[in-house]
């Protein structure tokens, strides 16, 4: 969310040991869908994505005032109320946690309130939910609809897993939220996995390496955010920082600027692109055929995820990389540099 770099363990707070015992939903590709009812392998029926389920018996543990607020915000924003309740449970146990930053102040990462917003994020997405002409991240009447608005901004309900991932950058967190959401709902409620975010243009080829999936998942989760030249996230990116941030999300370091990224990777022949490769274009200030100034990331099927420009709609989204100003393609993962980094990451994980 707002605490994108916060470790999952700290998000759970005093009730972390309880959460660890829960059954969680399996992780597939990061841009998978959250829906009610069925779906297909590559496309999903989003007609019920904003449906409001009935309460299961586990929902009786939610404080009555919070339950009412979750339901109202869910209805107002088309977000399943139980997903909001799942976030509220994981973040602060519905505001009952006594950890710093829940009822006042901030935790070490700067998050505050029952839904754990950073001040800057709340300034942008905060809602005056109770009509008192104030937006208070510590007031659940404001914080809960603000969380719904933030999820909506990041693609919910059609891209619910992506939206929850943007709330807190951890797939374990996403799964934990959804496990609570499922416990709170009665009736036909299930998480449906899909290989693509939008079946018309974002479906990924089968058999993509798990590391590449995670890199692409991060980049895809930035869709709809702003392009600002020189920005480094988390709320805005430029073309090269988006690519760098996606690789950094799995612990890999690549250069920051397009001009540095172009000579960094191993050159790939046209037509041999694979997901995770970088595609470069003769576009932007200081660009030339030998010094491309614009970059995107291949996701498959002739498409790339790219931070395009501040006036583009969307600023960050999926586009074709088959265009006239294409300069070349590189594969960072084929470099000795990243191979060494991967080896070190493996060693650290096994040590």
C-alpha positions as CSV (number, residue, x, y, z in Angstrom):
1,X,0.0,0.0,0.0
2,X,1.3,3.0,1.3
3,X,3.9,1.0,3.3
4,X,5.3,-0.7,0.3
5,X,8.7,-1.5,1.8
6,X,7.3,-2.7,5.1
7,X,8.1,-6.3,5.9
8,X,5.0,-8.5,6.1
9,X,5.8,-9.6,9.6
10,X,5.5,-6.1,11.0
11,X,2.2,-5.6,9.2
12,X,0.7,-8.4,11.2
13,X,1.7,-7.0,14.5
14,X,0.7,-8.7,17.7
15,X,-1.6,-11.1,15.9
16,X,1.0,-12.3,13.5
17,X,1.3,-15.8,15.1
18,X,-2.4,-16.3,14.6
19,X,-2.3,-15.3,11.0
20,X,0.6,-17.7,10.3
21,X,-1.7,-20.7,11.0
22,X,-4.2,-19.7,8.3
23,X,-4.7,-21.5,5.0
24,X,-3.7,-19.1,2.2
25,X,-4.6,-19.1,-1.5
26,X,-1.9,-20.4,-3.9
27,X,0.2,-17.7,-5.7
28,X,0.2,-17.8,-9.5
29,X,1.1,-15.0,-11.8
30,X,1.0,-11.7,-10.0
31,X,-1.6,-10.0,-12.2
32,X,-4.2,-12.7,-11.5
33,X,-7.9,-11.9,-10.9
34,X,-10.2,-11.9,-7.9
35,X,-13.8,-12.7,-8.8
36,X,-16.9,-14.4,-7.6
37,X,-17.9,-17.6,-9.5
38,X,-16.1,-19.1,-12.4
39,X,-13.7,-18.0,-15.1
40,X,-11.6,-19.4,-17.9
41,X,-7.8,-20.0,-18.1
42,X,-7.0,-16.9,-20.1
43,X,-10.0,-14.6,-19.7
44,X,-12.3,-13.9,-16.8
45,X,-15.9,-12.9,-16.4
46,X,-15.8,-9.7,-14.5
47,X,-19.6,-9.2,-14.4
48,X,-19.7,-10.1,-10.7
49,X,-16.4,-8.6,-9.7
50,X,-18.0,-6.0,-7.5
51,X,-20.6,-8.2,-5.9
52,X,-21.2,-7.9,-2.2
53,X,-21.4,-11.3,-0.4
54,X,-23.4,-12.2,2.6
55,X,-21.7,-12.6,6.0
56,X,-20.2,-15.8,7.2
57,X,-20.1,-16.6,10.9
58,X,-16.4,-15.4,11.1
59,X,-17.6,-11.9,10.3
60,X,-19.2,-11.7,13.7
61,X,-15.8,-11.1,15.2
62,X,-15.6,-7.8,13.3
63,X,-16.6,-4.8,15.5
64,X,-20.1,-3.7,14.5
65,X,-19.1,-0.2,13.5
66,X,-16.2,-1.4,11.3
67,X,-18.4,-4.0,9.7
68,X,-21.0,-1.3,8.8
69,X,-18.2,0.9,7.4
70,X,-16.7,-2.0,5.3
71,X,-20.1,-2.7,3.8
72,X,-20.9,0.9,3.0
73,X,-17.5,1.5,1.4
74,X,-17.8,-1.7,-0.5
75,X,-21.1,-0.7,-1.9
76,X,-20.0,2.9,-2.7
77,X,-16.8,1.8,-4.5
78,X,-17.8,-1.5,-6.0
79,X,-15.2,-3.3,-3.8
80,X,-16.3,-6.5,-2.0
81,X,-16.7,-5.4,1.6
82,X,-15.0,-8.6,2.9
83,X,-11.8,-7.6,1.0
84,X,-11.7,-4.3,2.8
85,X,-12.3,-6.3,6.0
86,X,-9.5,-8.6,5.2
87,X,-7.1,-5.6,4.9
88,X,-8.4,-4.1,8.1
89,X,-7.8,-7.5,9.9
90,X,-4.3,-7.9,8.6
91,X,-3.3,-4.3,9.1
92,X,-4.6,-3.5,12.6
93,X,-7.1,-6.2,13.6
94,X,-9.9,-3.8,12.8
95,X,-8.3,-0.9,14.7
96,X,-7.9,-2.8,18.0
97,X,-4.2,-3.2,17.8
98,X,-2.2,-1.2,20.4
99,X,0.9,-1.0,18.3
100,X,2.3,2.5,17.4
101,X,0.6,4.2,14.5
102,X,-2.8,2.7,14.9
103,X,-4.9,5.2,17.0
104,X,-2.2,8.0,16.8
105,X,1.3,8.7,15.6
106,X,3.0,6.5,13.1
107,X,4.9,3.2,12.9
108,X,8.5,3.1,11.9
109,X,7.6,3.2,8.3
110,X,5.4,6.3,8.7
111,X,2.0,4.5,8.4
112,X,-0.9,5.5,10.6
113,X,-4.6,4.7,11.3
114,X,-6.6,1.5,11.2
115,X,-6.0,1.0,7.5
116,X,-2.3,2.0,7.8
117,X,-1.9,4.9,5.3
118,X,1.2,6.9,4.7
119,X,0.4,10.6,5.1
120,X,1.3,11.4,1.5
121,X,-0.9,8.6,0.2
122,X,-3.8,9.6,2.4
123,X,-3.5,13.2,1.2
124,X,-4.0,12.0,-2.4
125,X,-6.7,9.3,-1.8
126,X,-8.3,10.3,1.5
127,X,-12.0,10.5,1.8
128,X,-14.3,12.5,4.1
129,X,-16.4,9.5,4.8
130,X,-18.5,11.0,7.6
131,X,-19.1,14.4,6.1
132,X,-17.4,16.4,8.9
133,X,-15.3,18.4,6.4
134,X,-12.2,16.6,7.6
135,X,-10.1,13.7,6.3
136,X,-8.6,11.8,9.2
137,X,-6.6,8.7,8.5
138,X,-7.1,7.7,12.2
139,X,-10.9,7.8,11.9
140,X,-12.2,4.5,10.4
141,X,-15.1,6.4,8.9
142,X,-12.6,8.2,6.7
143,X,-9.9,5.5,6.5
144,X,-12.0,2.6,5.3
145,X,-13.6,4.4,2.2
146,X,-10.1,5.8,1.5
147,X,-8.8,2.2,1.3
148,X,-11.6,1.4,-1.1
149,X,-10.8,4.4,-3.2
150,X,-7.1,3.4,-3.3
151,X,-8.0,-0.2,-4.3
152,X,-10.2,1.2,-7.0
153,X,-7.5,3.5,-8.3
154,X,-5.2,0.4,-8.6
155,X,-7.6,-1.6,-10.6
156,X,-10.0,-3.3,-8.2
157,X,-12.3,-5.1,-8.5
158,X,-11.3,-6.5,-12.0
159,X,-7.6,-6.6,-11.0
160,X,-8.0,-7.3,-7.3
161,X,-4.8,-9.1,-6.6
162,X,-2.9,-6.3,-8.3
163,X,-4.7,-3.7,-6.3
164,X,-4.0,-5.5,-3.0
165,X,-0.4,-5.9,-4.0
166,X,-0.2,-2.2,-4.5
167,X,-1.5,-1.7,-1.0
168,X,1.4,-3.7,0.4
169,X,4.1,-5.1,-1.9
170,X,4.0,-8.7,-0.8
171,X,2.2,-11.6,-2.5
172,X,2.1,-13.3,1.0
173,X,0.2,-10.2,2.2
174,X,-2.2,-10.5,-0.8
175,X,-2.9,-14.1,0.0
176,X,-3.4,-13.5,3.7
177,X,-5.9,-10.7,3.0
178,X,-7.8,-12.9,0.6
179,X,-7.8,-15.8,3.1
180,X,-9.5,-13.5,5.6
181,X,-11.9,-12.2,2.9
182,X,-12.9,-15.7,2.1
183,X,-13.5,-16.5,5.8
184,X,-15.7,-13.4,6.2
185,X,-17.9,-14.2,3.2
186,X,-20.8,-16.7,3.0
187,X,-22.0,-18.4,-0.2
188,X,-20.4,-18.5,-3.6
189,X,-17.1,-16.7,-3.0
190,X,-13.8,-17.8,-4.5
191,X,-10.5,-16.5,-5.8
192,X,-10.2,-17.3,-9.6
193,X,-6.8,-17.3,-11.1
194,X,-6.1,-16.1,-14.6
195,X,-3.0,-15.9,-16.7
196,X,-3.7,-12.3,-17.8
197,X,-5.1,-9.1,-16.4
198,X,-7.2,-8.3,-19.5
199,X,-7.7,-11.2,-21.8
200,X,-7.6,-9.1,-25.0
201,X,-4.0,-8.0,-24.7
202,X,-2.2,-9.0,-21.6
203,X,-2.2,-12.8,-21.6
204,X,1.3,-14.2,-21.0
205,X,2.7,-17.2,-22.8
206,X,2.7,-20.4,-20.8
207,X,5.9,-21.6,-19.0
208,X,7.4,-18.3,-18.1
209,X,10.1,-18.6,-15.5
210,X,8.9,-17.7,-12.0
211,X,11.5,-15.0,-11.6
212,X,10.4,-13.3,-14.8
213,X,6.8,-13.6,-13.6
214,X,7.6,-11.7,-10.5
215,X,9.5,-9.0,-12.4
216,X,6.6,-8.5,-14.8
217,X,4.0,-8.7,-12.0
218,X,5.6,-5.7,-10.3
219,X,5.7,-3.7,-13.5
220,X,2.1,-4.6,-14.4
221,X,1.0,-3.5,-10.9
222,X,2.1,0.0,-11.7
223,X,-0.5,0.5,-14.4
224,X,-2.6,3.6,-14.1
225,X,0.0,5.5,-12.1
226,X,1.5,8.7,-13.3
227,X,4.5,9.2,-15.5
228,X,6.8,11.9,-14.1
229,X,10.3,12.3,-15.7
230,X,12.9,11.5,-13.0
231,X,10.4,9.9,-10.6
232,X,11.5,6.7,-8.9
233,X,8.2,5.4,-7.5
234,X,6.2,4.3,-5.7
235,X,3.4,6.6,-6.9
236,X,5.0,7.7,-10.2
237,X,7.7,6.5,-12.6
238,X,9.5,7.3,-15.8
239,X,10.2,4.6,-18.4
240,X,13.6,3.5,-17.1
241,X,12.8,3.8,-13.4
242,X,9.8,1.5,-13.9
243,X,12.1,-1.1,-15.5
244,X,14.7,-0.7,-12.8
245,X,12.1,-0.9,-10.0
246,X,10.7,-4.1,-11.5
247,X,14.1,-5.8,-11.4
248,X,14.8,-4.4,-8.0
249,X,11.6,-6.0,-6.7
250,X,13.3,-9.4,-7.0
251,X,16.6,-8.2,-5.6
252,X,18.4,-7.5,-8.9
253,X,20.2,-4.3,-9.7
254,X,20.3,-2.8,-13.1
255,X,21.3,0.8,-14.2
256,X,18.8,3.7,-13.6
257,X,18.6,5.5,-16.9
258,X,17.7,4.4,-20.4
259,X,21.0,5.5,-21.7
260,X,22.8,3.2,-19.2
261,X,20.3,0.3,-19.6
262,X,20.9,0.1,-23.4
263,X,24.5,-1.1,-23.2
264,X,23.9,-3.1,-20.1
265,X,22.0,-6.1,-21.4
266,X,22.9,-8.8,-23.9
267,X,21.6,-7.8,-27.4
268,X,18.7,-10.0,-28.7
269,X,17.9,-10.4,-32.4
270,X,14.6,-8.9,-33.6
271,X,11.8,-11.4,-33.3
272,X,13.6,-13.4,-30.5
273,X,12.2,-11.3,-27.7
274,X,11.1,-13.0,-24.5
275,X,9.2,-11.8,-21.4
276,X,11.4,-9.7,-19.2
277,X,13.6,-8.4,-22.1
278,X,13.9,-4.7,-22.6
279,X,12.9,-3.0,-25.8
280,X,14.4,0.4,-26.8
281,X,13.2,3.2,-29.0
282,X,14.6,6.2,-30.7
283,X,12.4,8.5,-28.7
284,X,12.8,11.2,-26.1
285,X,15.4,13.9,-25.3
286,X,18.9,13.2,-26.4
287,X,17.9,10.1,-28.3
288,X,19.5,8.7,-31.5
289,X,19.5,5.4,-33.3
290,X,22.7,4.4,-31.4
291,X,21.6,5.9,-28.1
292,X,17.9,5.2,-27.6
293,X,16.1,7.3,-25.1
294,X,13.0,5.3,-24.3
295,X,12.5,1.8,-22.9
296,X,9.8,-0.7,-22.2
297,X,9.6,-4.3,-20.9
298,X,8.4,-7.2,-23.0
299,X,5.5,-9.2,-21.5
300,X,4.8,-11.4,-24.5
301,X,2.7,-11.6,-27.6
302,X,4.2,-8.5,-29.1
303,X,3.3,-6.4,-26.0
304,X,5.3,-4.4,-23.5
305,X,4.6,-2.7,-20.2
306,X,5.8,0.8,-20.4
307,X,5.8,4.2,-18.7
308,X,5.0,6.3,-21.8
309,X,4.6,10.0,-21.0
310,X,2.7,12.4,-18.8
311,X,0.1,13.1,-21.4
312,X,-0.4,9.5,-22.6
313,X,-3.6,7.7,-21.6
314,X,-2.7,5.7,-19.6
315,X,0.6,7.2,-18.5
316,X,1.7,3.6,-17.6
317,X,0.2,0.7,-19.5
318,X,0.4,-2.1,-22.0
319,X,1.3,-1.3,-25.6
320,X,2.7,-2.9,-28.7
321,X,6.5,-2.6,-29.1
322,X,6.3,-3.2,-32.8
323,X,6.8,0.4,-33.9
324,X,8.9,2.3,-36.4
325,X,11.3,3.8,-33.9
326,X,12.4,0.4,-32.4
327,X,16.1,0.4,-32.0
328,X,16.8,-3.0,-30.3
329,X,16.2,-5.5,-27.6
330,X,18.4,-6.6,-24.7
331,X,18.2,-9.3,-22.1
332,X,19.5,-8.2,-18.7
333,X,19.1,-11.7,-17.2
334,X,21.7,-13.0,-19.7
335,X,24.5,-10.8,-18.4
336,X,27.3,-12.0,-16.2
337,X,26.4,-9.2,-13.8
338,X,22.9,-10.4,-13.1
339,X,24.0,-14.1,-13.2
340,X,26.4,-13.2,-10.3
341,X,23.7,-11.4,-8.5
342,X,21.3,-14.3,-8.8
343,X,24.0,-16.7,-7.6
344,X,24.5,-14.5,-4.5
345,X,20.8,-14.3,-3.8
346,X,20.6,-18.1,-4.0
347,X,23.6,-18.4,-1.7
348,X,22.0,-15.9,0.8
349,X,18.7,-17.7,0.7
350,X,20.3,-21.1,1.3
351,X,22.7,-19.8,4.0
